[in-house]
Amino acid sequence: LGHNIVAMIAAIDWPGLFSALSTLALDVLQAINTILGQVDWDAVGSKIMECLQAVDWVGILAQVAELISNCWPLLMAALAVSLLPVIGAFILDTVLPAILSGLGSLIVTVISAIGAWPVLLLAVLAASGQLEPPPKDTAFLGELALDGSLRPVSGVLPMALEAAAGGVRALYVPAENAAEAAEACGSEMQVYPAATARQVVDALRGIQPISPTAPVPFDPADAWSHVPDFADVCGQPLARRAMVIAAAGGHNVLLVGAPGTGKSMLARRLPGILPPLTREEAVETTKIYSIAGQMPAGRGLVTARPFRSPHHSASSAALAGGGAQFRPGECSLANCGVLFLDELPEFSRESLEVLRQPLEDGCITVSRAAGSATYPSRFQLVAAMNPCKCGYYGHPTRACTCSPSAVRQYRSRVSGPLLDRIDLCVEMDPVAFDELHGAAPSESSAELRKQVLAARAIQAQRYAAPGYEDVRCNAQLTAGQVRRICRMTPAAEQLLRASYETLGLSARAHDRILRVARTIADLSGKRLLDEDSLLEALQYRAQEKVDLTF
């Protein structure tokens, strides 16, 4: 077939074909020229002028002017309607951020991305006489969709609290946000849930009233049932003891051990022995989760202590927070709970250094081009790491494949200042076979929790005195308060002096050892710190266990 096609193309007389097409084109052009030459263009122009002169232009202009005059209000309304979304977007993107940064005023209506329609809806209905103006102590919070439905928004609890403080007595919110907003109402403000704008309008008209939402009863103790039990952990008595001390005093923990020794199991069970959230802590934590848009569906307050476990690839911004709209990071989302960093040396150095401010101050300040924000970040840090890159340095049965320099380099990824802020460090050995199959059951979370709550009760009574308003546990003591609270026996003081000089401890490490010893003494019911409390606190020092000498 291909050969036949080539033969047919070759048989065509291409020069003759092009010559015939050229002759045809010339003939067509000559015919057009002949026709145009026969037209009397002067006569055509004269006829057009006669027609234009015969038109009553004055009458036409008068009719157009009358039409414009009659339709002017409609034209202005159409122009306003077409510009409203543009004006709303300009207010949202340019004017509103400047006002908020300068005044910080209460915004009771969240404007959606479609422009100014949600803001103008009730105003238009009231101005047109279709609705009586709402009372001055009534506020509306939500996002209006194009189909008239109300969509849930973030940050409801902080805005509802500000609304109540500003004198608002009736707050209309999307139905999904009602339980959260009701936690701010108390007995002075009523929260009305609505699924559509029609329901809000009908309620304001008195056609179909909306029943107010009642606050959900606060029961933080129920959260313990959703946490894994310590009874599942076999062996590791030293690590279990360290977790009890951490829970009793609010201390930070570093678990070092080979893969499979139970580091993650212990960390995930720590919230199960922590004291329940107070209502003040629950409100503070709920504010953070509300702003971040991570509130559980249908829940009014966060009743369980948070447990956050970011991946080691998380950036410094993911831990600290920020972004274009200033969202809290993992450090703030773990507020009043546990921040678990598994594979600690695998985190970037920049990400780990972010932890230094919240570990020291209990809050974190995020500064970006749009401004700055300070979030509460009072969490317990639980970190886990392998002893080396391969994970088997010091293992009793498996050989380590890392060189001494590789082990030193791996451990040096965690800086000394960060280690100095960790109160407890535990080296975990592999679990023996007999411990896995032993008949004696391990202590449950309920049993360990009794010890923790007893120690916390002692601390609550101690810190109820004036001068300790911001202290809830031993880990929150300031340097000056440590001197007053952590009284020692003479023998214990001599032991601490010798350890301070021998180990080359910093002033921060000195205070942290005393805080841990104070917690150990509280667990034992002792008023003064003795040698046993100090010796146990010293054995958990992190800096000396992570640093290696070859």
Secondary structure as UniProt FT lines:
FT   HELIX           2..11
FT   HELIX           14..37
FT   HELIX           41..54
FT   HELIX           57..90
FT   HELIX           91..95
FT   HELIX           96..103
FT   TURN            113..114
FT   HELIX           117..127
FT   TURN            128..129
FT   TURN            136..137
FT   STRAND          138..140
FT   STRAND          143..144
FT   TURN            146..147
FT   STRAND          149..151
FT   HELIX           156..165
FT   TURN            166..167
FT   STRAND          170..174
FT   HELIX           175..177
FT   HELIX           178..182
FT   TURN            183..188
FT   STRAND          190..194
FT   HELIX           197..205
FT   HELIX           220..226
FT   HELIX           230..232
FT   HELIX           237..249
FT   STRAND          253..257
FT   TURN            259..260
FT   HELIX           263..269
FT   HELIX           270..273
FT   HELIX           279..292
FT   TURN            297..298
FT   STRAND          307..308
FT   TURN            312..313
FT   HELIX           316..320
FT   STRAND          321..322
FT   TURN            323..326
FT   STRAND          327..328
FT   HELIX           330..333
FT   TURN            334..336
FT   STRAND          338..341
FT   HELIX           344..346
FT   HELIX           349..353
FT   TURN            354..355
FT   HELIX           356..361
FT   STRAND          363..368
FT   TURN            369..370
FT   STRAND          371..376
FT   STRAND          380..385
FT   TURN            393..394
FT   HELIX           404..411
FT   TURN            412..413
FT   HELIX           416..419
FT   TURN            420..421
FT   STRAND          424..428
FT   HELIX           433..436
FT   HELIX           445..462
FT   TURN            463..464
FT   TURN            466..467
FT   TURN            469..470
FT   HELIX           474..476
FT   HELIX           479..485
FT   HELIX           490..503
FT   HELIX           507..524
FT   HELIX           531..538
FT   TURN            539..540
FT   HELIX           543..546
//
